[in-house]
């Protein structure tokens, strides 16, 4: 009986066994955050007296991701809408649920992508007699689209001549192209009667030095060209001038009318200044260039 009692005492664990100490120490965390383009790179260094179970990354109060293995890292995407101070936090957890955290604020600066198009804005235009500079026709053209012809960016817009501007439903209007339509590096302009792909040519021209220069402080296209005959062949030689009077789309009709009136006066003066009997418009407005501009309209529309 004594032996049995001793055995029972031994099996019941009469002597209390020591328990492991509870873990009440939080992990130590250090967060680094840096912007690179449209990304913020987050890297956390986390240590614990036992072990780190996982690290969570937050943007403000929103969880970005969780990492449970070294190196503890995450990435957040940002845009121009986020420009300013943005707070990021890393929270490290151990197996006992203790939490350590560190936060960093990043001054986000993302350049908004450009929404401007090639030669965007309101331009005054005019064509004049090659010998006298006398105005043949004038008006306004608004370039607000950018299209591609054989891989080259070309401005696309809508024009109206002064008769159309002054009295609705009369006069002439249609599509217009401005850019390297004929060949790479050239600066061509083509106006069409109508806007569809089969619209016939009104006139074409090429800038004298294939680049936009300044006239009286305004970006200017100044060159020569030809009016089109009814069968879309080169006709009368003309001086061609376009002056940019605004690089944005006018906000209302009154603002547009003011700009158009100012542009009309300037174009008349520019046509007289550009008069040059020595210019050989046939060299820059051949049948080939007519075909190239019309094909450009068909491609883009």
C-alpha positions as CSV (number, residue, x, y, z in Angstrom):
1,X,0.0,0.0,0.0
2,X,2.9,2.4,0.8
3,X,4.3,1.7,-2.7
4,X,1.0,2.4,-4.3
5,X,0.7,5.7,-2.5
6,X,4.2,6.7,-3.5
7,X,3.4,5.9,-7.1
8,X,0.2,7.9,-7.1
9,X,2.0,10.9,-5.6
10,X,4.6,10.7,-8.4
11,X,2.0,10.4,-11.2
12,X,-0.1,13.3,-9.9
13,X,2.8,15.7,-10.1
14,X,2.8,16.6,-6.6
15,X,5.7,19.1,-7.3
16,X,4.5,22.1,-9.5
17,X,6.4,22.3,-12.8
18,X,7.8,25.7,-13.8
19,X,5.9,27.6,-16.6
20,X,7.6,29.5,-19.5
21,X,7.7,33.2,-18.8
22,X,5.0,35.2,-20.7
23,X,6.2,37.3,-23.7
24,X,5.3,41.0,-23.2
25,X,8.1,42.6,-25.2
26,X,7.0,44.3,-28.4
27,X,9.2,44.1,-31.5
28,X,11.4,47.0,-32.5
29,X,10.7,48.5,-35.9
30,X,12.4,51.0,-38.1
31,X,10.7,52.1,-41.4
32,X,12.3,53.8,-44.4
33,X,10.1,55.2,-47.1
34,X,11.2,56.9,-50.4
35,X,9.5,57.9,-53.6
36,X,10.7,56.7,-57.0
37,X,8.6,58.0,-59.9
38,X,5.0,56.8,-59.2
39,X,6.1,54.4,-56.5
40,X,6.9,54.7,-52.8
41,X,9.3,52.0,-51.6
42,X,8.8,50.8,-48.0
43,X,11.5,48.8,-46.2
44,X,11.1,47.8,-42.5
45,X,13.8,46.5,-40.1
46,X,12.1,44.5,-37.3
47,X,13.6,42.6,-34.4
48,X,12.1,40.8,-31.4
49,X,13.5,39.0,-28.3
50,X,11.8,35.8,-29.5
51,X,10.9,36.2,-33.1
52,X,9.0,38.5,-35.5
53,X,5.9,36.8,-36.9
54,X,4.9,39.3,-39.6
55,X,5.1,43.0,-40.7
56,X,2.1,44.9,-42.0
57,X,2.5,48.0,-44.1
58,X,-0.2,50.8,-44.1
59,X,-0.9,53.9,-46.1
60,X,-2.7,56.0,-43.6
61,X,-5.1,53.5,-42.0
62,X,-5.3,51.3,-45.1
63,X,-3.4,48.1,-45.2
64,X,-1.1,47.8,-48.3
65,X,0.4,44.3,-47.7
66,X,1.7,41.9,-45.2
67,X,5.2,40.4,-45.3
68,X,6.3,37.4,-43.0
69,X,9.8,36.9,-44.3
70,X,12.9,39.0,-44.5
71,X,13.4,41.4,-46.1
72,X,10.2,43.1,-44.9
73,X,9.2,45.3,-47.8
74,X,6.2,46.8,-49.7
75,X,5.4,49.2,-52.5
76,X,2.7,51.8,-52.8
77,X,1.6,53.4,-56.1
78,X,1.1,57.2,-56.1
79,X,-0.1,59.8,-58.7
80,X,-0.3,63.5,-59.1
81,X,-3.6,63.4,-57.1
82,X,-1.5,62.3,-54.0
83,X,0.9,65.2,-54.2
84,X,1.7,66.4,-50.7
85,X,2.4,64.6,-47.4
86,X,1.4,61.0,-47.3
87,X,1.9,58.9,-44.1
88,X,3.1,55.3,-44.1
89,X,3.4,52.9,-41.2
90,X,5.0,49.5,-40.6
91,X,3.6,47.3,-37.8
92,X,5.6,44.3,-36.6
93,X,3.9,41.4,-34.6
94,X,5.5,38.7,-32.6
95,X,4.0,35.2,-31.9
96,X,2.5,36.5,-28.6
97,X,0.6,39.3,-30.4
98,X,2.8,42.2,-29.2
99,X,3.0,45.0,-31.7
100,X,5.7,47.5,-32.5
101,X,5.4,50.2,-35.2
102,X,7.2,53.0,-36.9
103,X,5.8,55.7,-39.3
104,X,7.2,57.9,-41.9
105,X,5.8,60.8,-43.9
106,X,6.7,61.1,-47.6
107,X,6.3,64.4,-49.5
108,X,4.9,62.9,-52.7
109,X,5.6,64.9,-55.9
110,X,4.4,63.4,-59.1
111,X,4.3,65.4,-62.3
112,X,0.9,65.2,-63.9
113,X,1.0,63.8,-67.5
114,X,0.6,66.4,-70.1
115,X,-2.8,66.6,-71.7
116,X,-1.7,69.2,-74.3
117,X,-1.8,68.3,-78.0
118,X,0.5,69.3,-80.8
119,X,0.1,73.0,-81.7
120,X,-3.0,73.1,-79.4
121,X,-5.0,76.3,-79.4
122,X,-6.7,78.9,-81.5
123,X,-4.9,80.2,-84.6
124,X,-5.8,82.9,-87.0
125,X,-5.0,82.0,-90.6
126,X,-4.8,83.7,-93.9
127,X,-3.9,83.2,-97.5
128,X,-2.7,86.0,-99.8
129,X,-1.7,86.8,-103.3
130,X,1.9,85.6,-103.9
131,X,2.9,88.9,-105.5
132,X,1.0,91.6,-103.6
133,X,0.2,90.0,-100.3
134,X,-3.5,91.0,-100.7
135,X,-5.8,88.9,-98.6
136,X,-7.6,86.2,-100.5
137,X,-9.3,84.5,-97.5
138,X,-8.9,84.5,-93.7
139,X,-10.4,83.0,-90.6
140,X,-9.7,80.9,-87.5
141,X,-8.7,77.3,-86.8
142,X,-8.9,75.5,-83.5
143,X,-6.4,72.6,-83.1
144,X,-7.5,70.4,-80.3
145,X,-6.5,66.9,-81.4
146,X,-3.3,65.0,-82.1
147,X,-3.3,62.2,-84.6
148,X,-0.6,60.1,-86.3
149,X,0.3,59.7,-89.9
150,X,3.0,57.2,-90.8
151,X,4.0,57.3,-87.1
152,X,4.4,61.1,-87.1
153,X,2.4,63.3,-84.8
154,X,0.1,65.8,-86.6
155,X,-2.3,68.4,-85.2
156,X,-5.9,68.0,-86.3
157,X,-8.4,70.8,-86.0
158,X,-11.5,72.5,-87.5
159,X,-11.3,75.8,-89.3
160,X,-13.8,78.4,-90.5
161,X,-13.2,81.3,-92.9
162,X,-14.3,84.8,-91.9
163,X,-17.5,84.6,-93.9
164,X,-18.5,81.6,-91.8
165,X,-17.5,83.3,-88.6
166,X,-19.4,86.5,-89.4
167,X,-22.6,84.9,-90.6
168,X,-23.6,81.4,-89.6
169,X,-24.3,78.8,-92.3
170,X,-22.4,80.7,-95.0
171,X,-18.8,80.6,-96.0
172,X,-16.4,77.7,-95.8
173,X,-15.3,75.3,-93.0
174,X,-13.7,71.9,-92.6
175,X,-10.8,69.9,-91.2
176,X,-7.2,71.1,-91.0
177,X,-3.9,69.4,-90.5
178,X,-0.6,70.9,-89.3
179,X,2.6,69.1,-88.9
180,X,5.1,66.8,-90.7
181,X,2.4,65.4,-93.0
182,X,4.5,65.1,-96.3
183,X,7.8,63.9,-95.0
184,X,9.6,63.6,-91.6
185,X,10.9,67.0,-90.6
186,X,8.6,69.0,-92.8
187,X,6.0,71.5,-91.5
188,X,2.9,71.3,-93.7
189,X,-0.6,72.6,-93.5
190,X,-3.6,71.4,-95.3
191,X,-7.2,72.8,-95.2
192,X,-10.1,70.7,-96.5
193,X,-13.7,71.5,-97.6
194,X,-15.5,69.3,-95.1
195,X,-14.4,66.9,-92.4
196,X,-14.9,63.5,-93.8
197,X,-12.2,61.3,-95.3
198,X,-13.1,62.2,-98.9
199,X,-13.2,66.0,-98.3
200,X,-11.5,67.8,-101.2
201,X,-8.6,70.1,-100.6
202,X,-9.0,73.9,-100.0
203,X,-5.4,74.8,-100.0
204,X,-2.0,73.3,-98.9
205,X,1.2,75.0,-97.8
206,X,4.6,74.4,-96.4
207,X,6.5,76.6,-93.9
208,X,9.6,78.3,-95.4
209,X,12.0,76.9,-92.8
210,X,9.9,73.9,-91.6
211,X,9.5,75.2,-88.1
212,X,7.2,77.5,-86.0
213,X,8.8,80.9,-85.6
214,X,7.5,84.1,-84.0
215,X,5.7,87.0,-85.6
216,X,5.0,90.0,-83.3
217,X,5.6,87.7,-80.4
218,X,3.1,85.0,-81.6
219,X,4.0,81.5,-82.8
220,X,3.7,81.6,-86.5
221,X,3.6,79.4,-89.6
222,X,4.8,81.4,-92.6
223,X,5.2,79.8,-96.0
224,X,3.8,79.3,-99.4
225,X,1.4,77.0,-101.1
226,X,-1.4,76.6,-103.6
227,X,-5.1,76.6,-103.7
228,X,-6.7,73.5,-105.1
229,X,-8.6,73.3,-108.4
230,X,-12.0,71.6,-108.4
231,X,-10.3,68.3,-109.3
232,X,-7.8,68.5,-106.4
233,X,-4.8,69.6,-108.3
234,X,-2.4,72.5,-107.6
235,X,-3.9,75.8,-108.7
236,X,-3.2,79.5,-107.8
237,X,0.0,80.1,-105.8
238,X,-0.6,81.7,-102.4
239,X,1.2,82.9,-99.3
240,X,0.1,81.0,-96.2
241,X,0.2,82.4,-92.7
242,X,-1.1,81.0,-89.4
243,X,-0.6,82.8,-86.0
244,X,-1.4,81.2,-82.7
245,X,-3.5,83.7,-80.7
246,X,-4.2,81.4,-77.8
247,X,-2.5,78.1,-76.7
248,X,-5.7,77.0,-74.9
249,X,-9.3,76.5,-76.0
250,X,-11.2,79.7,-75.3
251,X,-13.6,79.3,-72.4
252,X,-16.6,81.0,-74.1
253,X,-17.8,82.5,-77.3
254,X,-17.0,86.1,-76.3
255,X,-13.4,85.3,-75.6
256,X,-13.1,83.4,-78.8
257,X,-14.6,86.3,-80.8
258,X,-12.1,88.7,-79.3
259,X,-9.1,86.5,-80.1
260,X,-10.4,85.9,-83.7
261,X,-10.7,89.6,-84.3
262,X,-7.2,90.3,-83.0
263,X,-5.8,87.4,-85.0
264,X,-7.5,88.6,-88.2
265,X,-5.8,92.0,-88.0
266,X,-2.4,90.4,-87.3
267,X,-2.7,87.9,-90.2
268,X,-3.4,90.7,-92.7
269,X,-0.3,92.4,-91.6
270,X,1.7,89.2,-91.7
271,X,0.6,88.4,-95.2
272,X,1.9,91.7,-96.5
273,X,5.1,91.3,-94.6
274,X,5.6,87.8,-96.0
275,X,5.1,88.9,-99.6
276,X,8.0,87.6,-101.6
277,X,7.8,87.3,-105.4
278,X,11.0,85.1,-105.3
279,X,9.2,82.3,-103.5
280,X,8.6,79.3,-105.7
281,X,5.3,77.8,-104.3
282,X,5.2,75.0,-106.9
283,X,8.2,73.4,-105.2
284,X,6.4,73.1,-101.9
285,X,2.9,72.5,-103.2
286,X,3.2,69.8,-105.9
287,X,0.5,67.3,-106.8
288,X,2.5,64.8,-104.6
289,X,2.0,67.0,-101.6
290,X,-1.7,67.4,-102.3
291,X,-1.9,63.6,-102.3
292,X,0.1,63.2,-99.1
293,X,-2.1,65.7,-97.2
294,X,-5.3,64.1,-98.4
295,X,-4.0,60.7,-97.5
296,X,-3.1,62.1,-94.1
297,X,-6.7,63.2,-93.6
298,X,-8.0,59.7,-94.7
299,X,-5.6,58.0,-92.3
300,X,-6.5,60.2,-89.3
301,X,-10.2,60.2,-89.8
